């Protein structure tokens, strides 16, 4: 299953026909510019660089910089991962004494410009991202269709805030399934899928296919290419310990958590889709809903309150003024649960998956997930669009951190 087939299960909020087309035909068609927290420029212990990369994965970029500058990659800070098939601008921090070494680096398709001194940049140290995206091969009436879709979605409160396909895997759409297996304690099943799932067109797929059919760890270690380093780490640890559980725990924490977060994201997407399917509004709070506060168009997901019969009119007025947004569940053991009709929908999704919130606590400690809430709608700030000669259409907008531009484009393109 590819990501298009996977995403076809999630309902569009807009009912108008899309413009079709293609994104990311070239890296320059998808430009991302990070807006950092101003506080990263406080202090003198680290040198802050603006990193421009083209067709590079963020972690691969960080590791390449670290290797060439003679430092540990953990000593390089960054606020968030950016698309690979794109031209992206983001801020990184390096120890102050490494400034000159980093300044002197010359790496193909990577540019580094010293900005100032500051602090170590951690994940989440950003306000959001600005996007410039070109959609190619659109029909002649694409502008008119876009205008109709945008008008319709403004009336409905915004675009559905689905997690994008990057969360699940573009070619091997398996991250969420691996996450569910880990939650259920099936580490062997999770390992078989992580190591063996293949779609036949990627380097290493023949080795994956052989493992899927035989489960032969020794053969896999001979056949798996070196660039599949996490898979090889898992195999080496299993050969050493005979335990898939201990093997998973040997992976870096961010990698382990990707699987759990992916499953949470899948359930959240299901919740939005089910709410659309049942005709429940995404921009009018129902009794039992949990809403998040919004300031300057940016949601504050740690500031939530539940809607009651007493405060429903007051809350819905705040939603109309863009001072609050309805949230959906990021399932976890400490998540604030909805009640009423929204609570029933959350319960049905858990029952349909055959899991309870307790499983998020029973994970090995580093992977235990408290959960939280996330707004159901995206309201792109400063959305503009227009034709670029005969190339296609260009879209520009700003999104708060953790929100996917591909989910905005999906609603307009209706390509999956």
N, C-alpha and C positions, 0 to 999 in steps of 0.2 A: 504494500500500500504506500503510495506517495502522499505528500502533504496535501495535494489538491483533493484527492479522494478522502483523506482523513477529515479535512475541513468542511467537506460537503455536508457533514452531519450537523453543522452549526448554522442556525437560521440567520438570514439577513434581516436587519430591521427595516431597511428601505425596500419598498415593493416595486420601485421603478426599474426599468431595464438598465443594465450597466453599460459602460463604454468599452469593455474588453481591453485589449492591448497587452503590452509587455512592460514590466519594470526590470531594472538591472540588466538590460541588454549590454550595457557597458558600465564599468565602475563609476564613470562620471555622471551617469544618469541618476545616481542615488548619493546625495551629499548630505552628511550629518555633521552639525557643528554643536559641540557641547557648551552649555551655559553652566559654569561651575558655581559652587557656593563661594561668595567673596572671602569667607574665612580661610580658604586654602592659602591665601597670600599673606597670612599672619605668621610671623616667626622667621628664623634665619637658619634652621637646621637642615633644610632641604632646598634644593634647586628645583623650580617649577619650569617645565618645558611644555610648549604646545607641540603635540605630536600630530602630524598629518600622515596618514597612511592610505595606500591604494591597494586593494586586493589582498590585504593582510588580515588575518585573524588577530584579535587583540592580544590573547595570551601568547601566541607565537611571536608577535612583535615584541612584547615585554621580554620574553626569553632571549630573543635575538639581541636586543639592546644590552641585556645583562651579560650575555656571553661575550660580546665584543668589548664591553666596557670593563670587564673583569669584576663583576659583582654578582651577588645572589639575586635572582629574580624577585624574591620576596622583599627586597629592599626598594623595589620600584613600586610606587603607589599609583593607583588609578581609580576613578570614580565609577566606571561601568564599562562593560564590554560593548563594542560597536560592531555593526555588520561587516562581514568580510568582503562581500562583492559590492564595494562602495568606495567612495572617497570620504574619509572621516577625519574630523579634527577633535582632539580631546587633550586634556591636561594630564601630565604625569609628574610625579615627584621622584627625585633621586637624592641620595645623601649629598650634602653640600660639597664634600671633598671629591665627589665624582663629577662635578659640573663640567670641568674642562675635557674629561675623557668622553663624556656623552656629547658635548658640543662638537667634538672632532670626528664623530662617526659618520660614515658614508655607507648607507644601506639602500639598495634599489627599492624605489617606490615608498621610501620612508623619509620624512623630513622632520627635523627637531630644531625648534627655535626657543632659546632661553627667554623666559618672560620676567621672572623675579625670584626672590627667595620666599620661602613660605614653610608650610607644615607638610607632614606626610599625608598624602591623599588616600582616603579609605573609600571602599565601595559605598555608594550613596551620597558622596560629597558633590552632588550636582543638583541644580534646580530642574533641568530638563534639557531638551535638544531641539535645535532648529533644523528643519529639513527642506531640501530642494530636490524634488523627484520628477523625473521625466517619464511619462508613459508613452511608449511608441506604438505604432500600428493601430491607431484609434480611428473610428468611423468619422465621416464628415460632420455628423451632428453631435460629436462628443461634447462640445461646449454646452449645447442646449441640454443634453441629458444630464451632465454634471450639475448644471444649475438647478434642474428639477430635483435631483437626488439631495443636494445640499439643502434646498428649501424644505423638502419633506423631512429630512433628519433634524433640521433646526426646530421644526414644529414638534418633533418627537423628543427633543431635548439633547440630541447629540448622536454620535456614532457608537455602536456597541463596542465596549472596551475589551474585546477578546484578546487573550494572549496570542501573539503571532506564532507562525509556524516554526520560527527559530527556537522556540521553547521545547519543541517536540522532536526536532530532527527533520531536515529538509528531504533527505532521501530515505534514511532508515527511521521511520516514524515509530520509535520504540521507547523513548525515554520515559513516557508516562506509564507504559506497561511494566517496565523494569521497576519503576517507583512503587507501583501497586504490589508487585511480587515481594519487594523488600519489606513493605509494610505488613504483608501477610506472613513474613518470616521465611519465605521460600527463597533462600539465597542461592540454592542450586538452580532453580528455574530462572532467577534473575541473571545469573552468570551465563547460563546457556543462551539466553536471548541477547545479552550484551556482547557476548563473544561470537555467537553464531548467526544472528540475523543478517541477511544479505539481500541485495536486490539485483546483483548481477552485472553492474556497470562500474563499480568502484574498485580501485586497487586494493587487493587484500580480500576481495569477495570469494575467491576460490578457496582460500584458507578458511574463511568463515564457514563456507558451505561444508567443507570437510569436517570442521569441528561440530557443526550442527548435526551431521549424520553419524559421527563416530564418538564424539566426546573425548577424543584422544588428546590429552594435555601435552604429552611429549611431542607428538606430531605438530600440534598447534604452535608450540614454541619454535619448532624448526621452520614452519611455514609463515607465521604471522610477520609481516614487514615491521621493521624497527620503528616506523613512524606511528604505529599503533601502540604507543608506549603504555597507556593505561591498561589496555587489554593484556599486554605482556607482563605488566606488574601483577595483575590479577592471576595470570597463569603461573608465574614464578612463585607467588605466595601460596597458591594451592598446592603446587608440587612440594613445597616446603612443609606445609601444615596439614594438608588434607582437608581443610575446612574452607568452604566458600564464604562463610560468614566472616572469618578472620581475613580472608582475601579481600573482601569488599572494604573492610575497615582499614586495610593498608593503603587504600587510595587516598589522594588528597581530599580534605573535607569539602572544598567547593565542588569537586567532581561527584562525590557521594550525594551531596545535597541537590545537585541538578536533577537527579531522578525523582526525589521526593517532591521538589518544587514543580517539576513537570506534571506529576500526577495531580497535585493541588490545582495547577493551571487548567488541566483537562476538566476537573470537576467544576471549576469556576466557569469555564466556557459552556459546559453543559447547563449550568444554572441560568446563564443569560439566555441560551437558546430555548430552554424549557419555558422561561418566563415570556419570551416573545411568542412561542408556540401557543401558550395558554391565553394570550391576549392580555397579560398583566403588564401595566405600564412600567417603563424604566425611568420615567421622569415625574411620576406622581406617587408619593409614598403611601403605602398601605399600612394599616394598623399592624404592628409587629415588625415592620421593616427596621433596619439599622441604617442610619444615615451618617455620612462623614462631613465634617466642616470643610468649607472651601474659602480660601483667601486669595484674591488676585488671580482667580482661575486655577489655582493649584490646590488639590485636595490634601488634607491632613488626615491620613488614615488612622492615626493614633487618637484622634479626637472624634469619638462616635457617641451617638445617643439613639435610644429606641423610640419609635413612633408609637404613641398611645392614642386612644380616642380623644383624650383631652388636648393633646398638643398637635394633632394631625394638621389642622388648618394653619397653625403657626409654622410648622415644618415645611409644608408645601409652599407657603409664601417665601420662605428662605430658599427653597429649591428654585422657584421662579426668578428670584433675584440673583441666582448663581452663588449663593452663600452656603449651599449644602447640596449633597448628591446622595442618591440611594446607593447602598453598597450590597455586594454579594459576598459569599463565603470563600475565604481561603482556609479550607478545613484544617484544623489542628486542635490539640488538646486544650488550649486556653482561648479558643476563638469565642467571641461574643456572638451568641446564636440569635437568629431572628425568631419571632413568634408569629402566630396567626397564619395566614395563607403563605407568606414567604417562608416561615418556619416549617410548614408542612412540605413545601417544595424542597427545602434543604434535606429534610428527613427522608423524603422519597428517593433523592439522589443517592444518599448513603446506603439506604436499603437496597436499591437497585444494583449498587456496586458490591454489596455484601460486606461492608466494613462499618466500623464505629469510630468515633473520635478517639477512643482509647488507644487505637493502634498507633496513632501518631506519637504517643508517649512511650509505647513499649519498644520503640526502636532503640538500637544502641545509642548511648547518651549523645554522642556528637551529632547524630542524625535526627534526634527527637525534634518535632516541629510544633511550636505553639499555635501557628496559624494567625489569622487576622481577618480584616475586611478590605475590600477593594471596590472602588466606584464602578457602577455598571455602564456608565457612558463616558465617551471621550468628547471633549469640546475643544477641537483644535483652535489655538489662539492665532489670530492673524491669517486665517486661511485665504489664500488667493490662488487663482488658476487662470490659465490662458494658453493659446496656441504658441508653439515655437516653430515658425515657418512650416516646413513640411515634415518636421521630425515627429511631432506629436503634441502632447499637452504637458505643461509644467505646473507642478503644485508646490506651493510654499506654505509652511505652517510651523508652529511651535507646539511641542507636547511636553507635559511634565514627565519626570523620570519614571521609568518602569512601564511606559505606555508605548504601544507599537504603531509605528507609521504604516506598516503593512496592513494593519487592521483598518485604518482609515481608508487606504487605497482599495482594500478588498470590497468595501461597501460601495465604492464608486465604480470599480471595474467589474464586479460580479464574475471574476474569473475562476473562483473556486468557493 
